[in-house]
């Protein structure tokens, strides 16, 4: 039957660079049955693809697509991002009208048709070995579609290298071995194998075994220097320079100390591959996390209603094969993907292989022989997981976790506060409101085959993916689960930095992040130390939803000419949370001398300095923030006017101080903030000590949120001070 429905071929026979513009044809040739009048075909792509959206009206513009018929019929067509069964939702629908197609007739789709001036169609921004275009045929005009064999495919490869990334661990003991990892990424964040260069390495402190230089050859993605060590205590960064000694990159800082019970290990415990709703294979997923993102630990989290028995078995084989204690740890797991009204998305992470999968439904799994193991709401899920060595993350992606749906929330639960979907501090507040004592994690929720280094690309993902730092006795499954259970971990928006948060009582009780302390005292001493790869802009000290203090470790010198403008927040909790901030800034009576964009992740939506008086931008936020720094000609002269769809503000430059000037914009914590920064900030290392009041008759979840000048953030898991 399928063989009689036709064939499809793609005219490109060579790899395409990610994010580039190109032109190609997909030629569908009808089979024995032809296509009857009002029959149709669908040419479909996976959900993650962020290829340019086809348009059919302007043949001189980008992403122009035309459709040609070879036969005695006409066609009507349109494009819809969600017009087929998940994950193959992105659909070019072509309907036969005014006639019919017989065997051997053709429908030719010219993607990026350049014959009338179009530069082509922009390809997806991430690499994929086999980017498929599946063709479904309704030959009999019944709206019953059959997929034809042999889907046409493209190969997407990385572009030219533009940015070096140098990675160290964040804390090691004296004379303990560690590694230095190096790669170069293209403009879309793909590790590039087009590097042909020798770079020099300079360390701020002597490192045994560190090579003086590293040579990259074409075809090479990464370089790793192993078995390094340091004799003595030090804070270290490694600078990467070209052969003319121009700085290319600096690593995150590494602290070497004499002794430490716990060490930090970096993980991304949440992402998917092509077997569910992501891209590239599960094997590639684990390989990327280990070899190109330089993670210490990882977990695959496919949507449960797409995980077949065979894939569940395959995943567990992979996690077992990739786990090498002391080097790399992989956990088996899945995303329980129940509807929001039944509890919403939760990640299930098992300690070991051999455990069952409790699906929220069999929506896309056609083998119903294990229906009895399904758990259709979170109450059933949490009951089924009782007594097992398992941990659960509540998160917001498409659906969001509704913690209030659980009759008895589990104690083995953490809150995912950030992912490529955005930032979700409201989810942590939900947990506090319910009296839950939870740790804080961040992950990528990657769909593009880049766990641990997940750029949002050109789609609706609004942020760079997050990372979790586990504080562990060693790198093993046992130690990471012990870190989870004790909440000894912190979350970042993807940066790697060292964070230490502790509290002490007058009577001698001491606690680190995640600890629960029962006390009769009404004050605690809070200690915070941070060692960051970028200057520190602020540290917020919080007790649950109450901000106790904002510490800005800056010299408030007179005459600072640098101001920062930020916009942030989301439309709502669920899908459709994207908030559009496309707009402009104009300055009268002053000049923009230098402008630095903050968290502009999409190169197709940039901030542009049109002239010395005007900036324009395209920007969305999904709970996160974006904005810009402007170095002005004069520190206090003139007026700044901001124009966005949500806010239009006119602010005197002299009224912008080191304290935030805030304008609210409704929605979910949507606002715009103006404040001043020193001309130069060299605060990479911070230590502070504060007296913290303890509120009686309630939990006191004391935690910090640190913001770097480059736009990255970190959250500590709370210390819970509970009055008796």
LINUR-V89115 format. One record per backbone hydrogen bond with DSSP energy under -0.5 kcal/mol. CO is the residue of the C=O (numbers start at 0). NH is the residue of the N-H. If there is no record, write none. Layout:
CO	NH
CO	NH
This chain:
0	3
1	4
3	32
6	28
8	26
15	156
16	19
19	122
21	120
23	110
24	10
24	26
25	27
25	108
26	8
26	28
27	29
27	106
28	6
29	103
30	33
34	100
35	38
38	95
39	137
40	93
41	43
41	135
42	91
43	133
44	89
45	48
54	64
56	58
57	60
58	117
60	63
62	54
63	111
63	112
65	109
67	107
68	70
69	105
70	72
71	99
73	96
75	94
77	92
79	82
79	90
84	87
86	46
86	88
88	82
88	90
89	44
90	79
90	92
91	42
92	77
93	40
94	75
95	37
96	73
100	34
101	104
104	29
105	69
106	27
106	108
107	67
107	109
108	25
108	110
109	65
109	112
110	23
113	116
119	62
120	21
121	51
123	18
127	155
129	131
130	153
132	151
133	43
133	135
134	147
135	41
136	138
136	145
137	39
137	140
138	35
142	144
145	136
151	132
153	130
154	15
154	156
155	127
156	17
162	184
164	182
165	251
166	180
169	254
171	256
172	175
177	227
178	168
179	224
180	166
181	222
182	164
183	191
184	161
184	162
185	188
189	185
192	218
196	215
198	213
199	240
201	238
206	209
207	228
211	200
213	198
213	215
215	196
216	219
220	183
222	181
223	225
224	179
227	177
228	207
229	174
229	231
233	235
233	255
235	253
236	203
237	250
238	201
238	240
239	247
239	248
240	199
241	244
245	241
248	239
253	235
254	171
254	256
255	233
256	173
262	471
264	469
265	295
265	296
266	467
267	298
269	444
269	445
270	300
271	278
272	275
272	277
279	273
280	284
281	285
282	286
283	287
284	288
285	289
286	290
287	291
287	292
288	294
295	328
296	267
297	330
301	334
302	305
302	306
303	306
304	363
305	307
307	311
308	312
309	313
310	314
311	315
312	316
313	317
314	318
315	319
316	320
317	321
318	322
321	323
323	326
323	327
327	323
328	297
330	299
331	349
333	335
333	347
334	303
334	336
335	345
338	341
338	343
339	342
341	377
342	401
344	394
345	335
346	348
346	392
347	333
347	349
348	390
355	357
356	358
358	374
361	364
363	365
365	367
367	370
369	372
370	373
376	380
377	381
378	382
379	383
380	384
381	385
382	385
384	387
387	389
388	350
390	348
391	413
392	346
393	415
394	400
398	396
400	402
401	404
402	405
410	412
411	391
412	438
413	393
413	415
414	416
414	440
416	423
417	442
418	421
419	461
419	462
421	418
423	426
423	427
424	428
425	429
426	430
427	431
428	432
429	433
430	435
431	434
435	437
437	717
438	414
440	416
440	417
442	465
443	419
445	271
449	452
452	454
453	464
455	458
466	491
467	266
467	469
468	489
469	264
469	471
471	262
473	475
474	325
475	479
476	480
477	481
478	482
479	483
480	484
481	485
482	486
482	487
483	486
486	488
487	470
488	716
489	468
490	714
491	466
494	496
497	530
499	528
500	512
501	526
502	510
503	524
504	507
508	504
510	502
511	514
514	516
514	719
516	518
516	721
518	723
521	693
523	525
523	691
524	503
525	689
526	501
527	687
528	499
529	685
530	497
534	708
537	706
538	540
538	550
539	541
539	704
540	547
540	548
541	543
541	702
542	545
544	546
545	542
545	547
548	540
548	550
549	551
550	538
550	552
551	553
553	555
554	556
556	559
560	562
560	631
561	676
562	629
563	674
564	627
565	672
566	625
567	670
568	622
569	667
573	576
576	570
577	579
578	620
581	644
582	616
583	642
584	614
585	640
587	638
590	592
590	632
593	630
595	628
597	626
598	600
600	602
601	604
605	617
607	609
607	615
610	613
611	591
612	586
613	609
613	610
614	584
615	607
616	582
618	580
620	578
621	422
623	568
625	566
626	597
627	564
628	595
629	562
629	631
630	592
630	593
635	653
637	652
638	587
639	650
640	585
641	648
642	583
646	643
648	641
650	639
651	654
652	655
654	656
656	675
658	656
659	661
660	673
662	671
665	669
666	668
667	569
669	664
670	567
671	662
672	565
673	660
674	563
676	561
681	683
682	535
683	531
685	529
687	527
689	525
689	691
691	523
692	694
694	697
697	722
699	701
699	720
700	543
700	702
701	718
702	541
703	715
704	539
705	713
706	536
706	537
707	710
711	707
712	492
713	705
714	490
717	513
717	719
718	701
718	720
719	516
719	721
720	699
720	722
721	518
